[in-house]
Amino acid sequence: MTTQYDDLQVALVEPSTTQQLIISNFLKDAGITDISCYTTGDELFLSLTAIQPDLIISAMYLPDMTGSELVYKLREDEEYTMAFMLISSETNVSSLDPIRQAGATAILPKPFSAEELNVALAATIDYLNPEKVSLEYFDIEDVSVLLVDDSPLALKYTSRILNDIGIESITQVKDGSEAIPLLENQYFDLIITDYNMPEVDGLELTSYIRDQSEQKTIPIIMITSEQDCQRLAIIKHAGVSAILDKPFEPASIRAFIVSLLN
């Protein structure tokens, strides 16, 4: 039986032979047969000079680098556009947050279920083959977005997804303190902001927009790795239109944009 993943090329970076076998078998059960296995990050990057896979799956801890260092090295090179997925038993928020910031399509636990893998693979396919947004009243190319995030890699990753779904007018700033003066002089159709930023965070930016800005009703999507339920409740109460977890699926932000702008 064929699946939507039949043509997916996967590079698996995992130092444990046992884990390589377990993960490979899950991938094969999902219909993926083109799987190359590596034990170190250096082995992977050496292989990328010859062929680039669609998806790189990595463990968090490799003999020569961490999964965070691996994905940052990938995202910093314009040549590498493949999707990235982490599979790890790591639960420490500070360890996982750099992966979220860099733009992973998924972070899976060890052990993971077949259902969790299928959700992650679907997000990967959506990242590799995005669908453009279709709006009822105007063209997606005309939508003007203000993107606020203190992570250069997060700005790059989110901008790519927005470009892929058809949004061309994107203004990037690295903090809410830079966004506020822009809002006084320029009109935007949508704001997408990070939560944690050093000077004016996403919550303070949202409060300013809703209480003081001339653009009080502009839709605001907040992208955050925040897990604290009390803080999330405060964010919602401040007036954000939608909250997306990091890592987020392209389909999720596309659905929010359609809902908010239609």
Sequence and secondary structure as in RCSB ss.txt:
>XXXX:A:sequence
MTTQYDDLQVALVEPSTTQQLIISNFLKDAGITDISCYTTGDELFLSLTAIQPDLIISAMYLPDMTGSELVYKLR
EDEEYTMAFMLISSETNVSSLDPIRQAGATAILPKPFSAEELNVALAATIDYLNPEKVSLEYFDIEDVSVLLVDD
SPLALKYTSRILNDIGIESITQVKDGSEAIPLLENQYFDLIITDYNMPEVDGLELTSYIRDQSEQKTIPIIMITS
EQDCQRLAIIKHAGVSAILDKPFEPASIRAFIVSLLN
>XXXX:A:secstr
   TTTT EEEEE S HHHHHHHHHHHHHTT  EEEEESSHHHHHHHTTT   SEEEE SB SS BHHHHHHHHH
H TT   EEEEEES   HHHHHHHHHHT SEEEESS  HHHHHHHHHHHHHHHS      SSS GGG EEEEE S
 HHHHHHHHHHHHHTT  EEEEESSHHHHHHHHHH   SEEEEES  SSS HHHHHHHHHHT S TT  EEEEE 
   HHHHHHHHHHT SEEEESS  HHHHHHHHHHHH 
